[in-house]
Amino acid sequence: AQKITQTQPGMFVQEKEAVTLDCTYDTSDQSYGLFWYKQPSSGEMIFLIYQGSYDEQNATEGRYSLNFQKARKSANLVISASQLGDSAMYFCAMREGRNTGNQFYFGTGTSLTVIP
Amino acid sequence: ETGVTQTPRHLVMGMTNKKSLKCEQHLGHNAMYWYKQSAKKPLELMFVYNFKEQTENNSVPSRFSPECPNSSHLFLHLHTLQPEDSALYLCASSQLGGGATTEAFFGQGTRLTVV
């Protein structure tokens, strides 16, 4: 089974509007971390936000917030007040507490286009 | 210095060439990774090094040979590659010991074209 699933290959949003990018995950670990990365056309993966499995509050970082629903195993990224510079690929990732292999599992990504 | 630096940024090589990709991290991390990102495909983990020891090799062909001389440097040696190996190669680092809480930091990648 896929560890991370992103079901939206592409999304469009009007400038200054909010957008939600979906992410579901699969793990049997109690301790895990969820991450979102942004990849502009230049190629670099930029870390945006982190949510721990034991965190009771949803993570927020500026215009980014993570809608964490543990029972549903979802960790959606919400970008508020979209800007043209937000156009990029967005990847959801997970790291398990057992650190088996110490690897990060990535989803297939969502391409976000902000329309002026 | 940026956190994770990869060189070169772009590389064009013939199928009979030998070249190396270099990654250097200035974050004091003790784990380093190589990922391959092909067009319209998800990131593929290639190799993981924890404390300079290789702990993961995801069925990568032997024409890719990693080397980790110390916890700050990671190389990917390339020889007799195929055109389908053309991709963006990303290096990342993270800190072990923090459980699942520590993020990976990525370099800007090397865009490799095999002709």
Contacts between the chains, C-beta under 8 A, distances in Angstrom:
chain1	res1	chain2	res2	distance
A	29	B	100	7.7
A	31	B	99	6.0
A	31	B	100	5.5
A	32	B	100	4.8
A	33	B	99	7.7
A	33	B	100	3.8
A	33	B	101	5.3
A	33	B	102	7.6
A	33	B	103	7.7
A	35	B	103	5.4
A	35	B	104	7.6
A	37	B	106	7.5
A	42	B	108	6.7
A	43	B	88	5.4
A	43	B	90	7.6
A	43	B	108	5.9
A	43	B	109	4.1
A	43	B	111	6.7
A	44	B	106	6.2
A	44	B	107	7.1
A	44	B	108	4.2
A	44	B	109	6.5
A	45	B	90	6.4
A	45	B	92	7.4
A	45	B	106	3.7
A	46	B	106	7.7
A	47	B	103	4.9
A	47	B	104	7.5
A	47	B	105	6.6
A	47	B	106	7.8
A	50	B	101	7.2
A	50	B	103	5.7
A	52	B	100	7.0
A	52	B	101	5.7
A	53	B	100	7.2
A	91	B	43	7.2
A	93	B	104	7.7
A	95	B	100	4.6
A	95	B	102	7.8
A	95	B	104	8.0
A	96	B	100	6.0
A	97	B	99	5.1
A	97	B	100	4.5
A	99	B	96	7.3
A	99	B	99	7.0
A	99	B	100	7.1
A	101	B	48	6.0
A	101	B	55	6.0
A	101	B	56	4.6
A	102	B	31	5.5
A	102	B	48	5.7
A	102	B	50	5.4
A	102	B	55	6.3
A	102	B	56	7.5
A	102	B	94	7.6
A	102	B	96	6.4
A	103	B	33	7.4
A	103	B	45	5.5
A	103	B	48	5.7
A	103	B	56	6.0
A	104	B	33	7.6
A	104	B	45	7.7
A	104	B	92	7.7
A	104	B	94	7.7
A	104	B	104	5.4
A	106	B	42	5.9
A	106	B	43	4.5
A	107	B	42	6.8
A	108	B	41	7.9
A	108	B	42	4.4
A	109	B	42	6.8
